[in-house]
Amino acid sequence: MLASTIGRVPLRSAKGMNSVNRVGLDARRSPIVALLLVSLTCFDLGGHGGGAVGSPLDTGEFDWSTGAPVLDVGVGRMAVDRHVSVKDPTVVFHGGRWHLFTTLRMASGRVDIAYLNFPEWSAASEAPRHTLALHDEYYCAPQVFYFTPHRRWYLIYQLADKDRQPPFGPCFSTTTELADPGSWSKPQPMVTNAPDRPKWLDFWVICDDIKAHLFYTSLDGHLWRRETPVADFPFGWSEQVLALEGDIFEASHTYKLRGQDRFLTLIEAQAPGRRYYKLYLADRLDGSWRPVADSLERPFAARENVLQAPFWTDSISHGELLRAGVDERLEVDPENLRFLFQGATEPEYRRGNYGQIPWRLGLLEPRSTGTGQ
């Protein structure tokens, strides 16, 4: 009975298979030995928190592939104010289409947010592009999600305006019509109790059952968090607390792992002449973040663990995981992680002016599945 039950355990590796075979043989000799070997086999075949040993989220061993860029500056090259880059993507899949928002930087230095939608990634480059024109100064780095309690779409972004208090910080716009780029409300500031330190950027909101959490970085190795009751969102934020400290830089994005009581945070880091991404896990949004893939030798995504065909980028920079839903919980499927990112070659990145880097967007998929829709 014991041997037949173990025979139905899904096998993950040759090591696991050898353990199962040994249990099957020894079960007929000694039930005690068999029971001990079953326990050892479970360590071979299972993992903590619902993940299996061998899962990149547990081993930190990620392996990606990417094709040509899915979105470049395109027709914007011929505009009067030439488009220099498309970057900082945020995206949801809704109503059978991808809805993509991205920072658009022009040759004059003007920065806007662009919107486009398309049924599949192969059609992204041909989709009409619309600038939101929410502000006539600097606003960028969007995040989009559907906030269920308000039954509205929210766009979170950073904005600079000398007439606002604080003059730089997180703002939001809302709409009930995601596909209508002209329907977004005018920017409103989210936070009035700005931090003393002058640098804070790349604002990111995620909610649990009770609270909304606002994450951001400060370009000095610190990830910060604020919170507010879901009922008070998008206002009422607490003072900032330190969420994570390390060799990290900017563009942190946090998600809930669907079907698990775990959260993941991706944070961009710097390497000579390029950028790459690290990954951390936590059991709570206000808990401690554990490093999983946190070095250039073992990154979440870097030039070293991305197979490119054709080669077009040295940087894996400011990106967004493709979500399993659209709401404020920001769930992702741990068995199907895909990452939309901005990339550029090292010579492009080393240009003297960061604003002139010709970022374009690419899509990472697990190496075993290749690239596709």
N, C-alpha and C positions, 0 to 999 in steps of 0.2 A: 504493500500500500504506500509506504513512504517512498520507495524507489520510483513507483509509477507517478506519484505526485511531483517529485523533483524533475522527472523527465519532461514535464510540461512547462518548467520554468524557462522563460525566454532567454536565450544565450546572447551575451554581449561581446564575448571575446573568446579566444582560444583558451586563455587561462580559466575563464568561467566554465568552458566545456570540459576541461580536464577535471575540475573540481566536481562537476556533476557526475562524470563517469566514475570517479573514485567513490563518491557517495553511493552510487548505484551498486557497486561491487561490495562495499563494506557494510551496507545495510543488512545484507543476508548473514553477515558474520557477527555483528555487534550493534544492537540498537543504540547503545550509548555512543559508540564511535560515530555512527551515522548522524546522531543528533548534533554532535560537536562539529562535524563536517558541514552539516546544513548551515550552521551559524556562520562558519567561515565563508561558505559559498555566498551567503547573503551579502557579505562585504564585497565580494567580487562583482555581484550582479546589481546591487542597489546603491543609492546615494542618499544624501540628506535632503530634506525639504522637498521631496518629490522628484528630484533630478537623479539621473542614473550616472554612475561612475562612467566616464567617457564623454559625458556632456561637456561642451566647452565652458558652460557656466560653472562647472565644478572643477574642471582641470585647468582652465585659463588658456587652453590651447585652441585658438581660433585660426581658421584657414579659409580665405575668401578668394573669390574671383570677380572680375569686373570686365565689361566690354568697353566700347567707346563711350564717351560722355553721352548722357541722355538729354542734356540741355546745355547749350552754349549761348553766347551772347546773340548769335543768329542775326536776324535782320537789323538788330540794333546797331550793328557796325556801321550802317549807312545813315543813321539818324543824325540830325543837326547837332545834337549833343550826344556824341557817340557813346554807346553802352560799352563799358569796360569789363564788367563782370556780373555774373549771377551767382549768389552765394547765400549762406545761412538758410537753408530750406526748412520748411515745416509742411507736413502733408497729412491729409486724411483721405480715406476711401469711403465715399458716400454716394448713394444713388447710382451705383454702377460706374462711377468715374473717380479718378484721382483729382483732388483739389489741392493745388500746390501754391504756396506763398513763399517768396524768396526776396532777399535784398537785391536791389538793382542799383549798381553804381555807374555813374556817367563820367565822361571825360572831364567835365567842368568841376567835378567834385560833388555834385548833387547826389543825394542818396534817397531812394524811394523804395517802396515795397511793391512788387509785381505779383499778379495773380494770373493763373491759367488752370484749365482743367482738361482732362483727356481720358479716354477709356483704358488705355494701356501705355506702358512706358515707351514703347516703340513709336508712339504718336506724339510724345511730349514736345519734340522739337518743332512740330508743325502747328501746335496749338496757338491760338491768338493770345497775346499777352496784354494785360491791362495794368496800368499803374494806378494805385489806390489814391494817390495825391491827398493823403489825409493831413499833410503838414508841409509847409514850404521851407522848413529847415532840415534838420537831420533826424531821421527815424529809421529804424532797421531791426534786424534780428527777430523776426516774428515767431510766434507760437500760436497755433490754432487748435481749438477744441470746442466741443458742444457742452455747455454747462447745463446739466439736466434740471436743477432746481429753477432756473430762470427760463428754460426752454429757448435759449439763445446761443448763438455762436459767439465765442470770444476770440479776439486777436490780441495777444499780449506782445509788446515790443518795447524797445528802449527809444527814448526821445529826448532831444536837446532843445530847450526853449528858454531863452533868457528871461522871458516874462512869466514863467511858471515857477512854482516852489514845490519840490526842489527843481532847479533848472535842468537837471539831467536825472533820469530815473525811469522806472517802469510805468507805462501807460497802457490803456486798453481801449478797444472799440468793440462794438457788438452789432449783430445783425440777426435777422430771422431767415435771411435769404443768402445762403452760403455762395451760390453761384452768381450773385449779382455784385460785381466789384464796386458799384456806386452806392450800395446800400449801407455801408459801414458808418457807424456814428463817429463824430469827431473825437479826437483823443481826450481821455481823462486820466489824470495821474492816479496811481493806485496807492502810493506811499507818501505820507507827509513827514514822517519821522526819519529823514534820510540819515545815513551813517556819517560819522565825523570824517572817516577816511574818504578821500575824494573819488576813488575808483570803485565802481560797482557796475556790472554789465552782464548781458546775456541772461535775461530774467526768464524763469521757467516755473510754471504752476502745475501742481499735481494735488489731487484730493484723495483722502481716505473717507471713511464713513462720517467722521466728526469734524475734521479740519481741512482747510486748504493750506498748502505749504508753498512758499515762494523761495526758490533757490537762485543763487547767483554767485559769480566769482569776482575776485578783485585783483587779478593779474599778479598776485604775489604769493601763490601757493595756498590760497585759502578758498574754501567753499562755504558759503553762508546760507542760513535758513531763517525764514520768518514764518509765522503761522497766524491764521485767523479762523474763527468758527465758520463752517460752510455757510451758515445762515447770514454771516456778515460779508461774505465775499462779494465784490472785490476790494472791500475796505477793511479797516480795523486791524491792521497788521501789528504784530508784536515787534519788540526790538530784535535786532539780529542776534543769532547765536552761531558759533562756529560749528559747522557740520563735518568738515574734513580738512586736514592740513597735509600737504605733501608736495611732491614735484608735479604740480598741476598748473594749468594756465587759465583757460576760459572755456566757454561753450559747453557748460554742463547740462545734461538732459537726463531726467529721471523717469522711470517707468515702473509699473506694477507687472510682475510676471503672472500671467493668467493661469489660474488653477493652483497657485502656490502662495504661501504667506511670505513672499520675498519681493524685494524691490531692487532694481539695478540703477546705477548712475554711471553715465559715460561722461568723461571729462577730457578735453583736449590738452595735450602736452606738447612741449617743444623739443625738437631735435635739431642739430645743425642743418640749417637750410631748408627745414620742412617742419610739418606738424604730424602728430599721430594721436590715437585715442587710447585711453585707459578705461578699465571697468572695475566697479566696486559693487558689492552686494550688501544689503541690510535687511533685517527682519521687520523693521519699522521705519517710517519716514523720518521720525525724530530719534532714531537709534544710531548705533555705531556702524560705520561703513567699513567692510572688510575688503582688502585688495584681492582681486582675482587675476586680472591681467593688467599689471601696473608698471611695466617696464618696456623699454624698447626691445629687450630680448624676449619678452613674453607680453606683447601688446594685445589689446582688443582688435585694433586695426592700424596697420602701418605698412609702409612700402614692402617690408620684409615678409609679411604674411598675406599679401594680395597678389594673385596671379592676374596680370593685365594682358588683354589681347584686343586691341593694340596697347602698347605702353603709352601713357599720356600724363601721369601724375607721380610726383614724389611725395606729395602731402595727402594725408587723409585728414581733412579738416572739417570744421563746423558742419555737423550733420544731424540727421533725425532717423531713428528706427521707424520702420513701417509698422503702424499699430494694428492691433486686432480689433479695435473699436474706434469710436470717435469722441467718447465722453471724457469727463474730467478725471477719470481714474487712470487714463493713459496706459491701458493694458497692452502688452505685447505677448505674442505666442513664443514661449521659450524653445519650442521645437522648430520654429520657422523665423529666425531672426534675419532681417534684411536691413541694410543701412544705406540711406541716401546721404551723400556727402559732397563737399566741395573739394576740388583738387586743382593743382597746378604743378608744373615742373620746378625743379630746384632753381634753374636760371631765372624763371619767371618770379619765383618767390623771393629771390635775392635782389630784386629790383629795389632801388633806393626808396621808393614811395609805396607803402603798403596799399594805398588806395588804387594804385595802378596795376596790381596783380590781376591777370585775366582769369579769375576763378570760373570754373564751370562745374556742372553737377554730374556725378556718377552714382552708380548703384552697386553696392556690394551684396553678393549672395554667397552662401556656403559653398565651398569648392566642390563638394560632392554633387550639388545640383546645377552648377554652372549658372550662366546668366539667362534671363528670360523676361517674361512680362512683369 
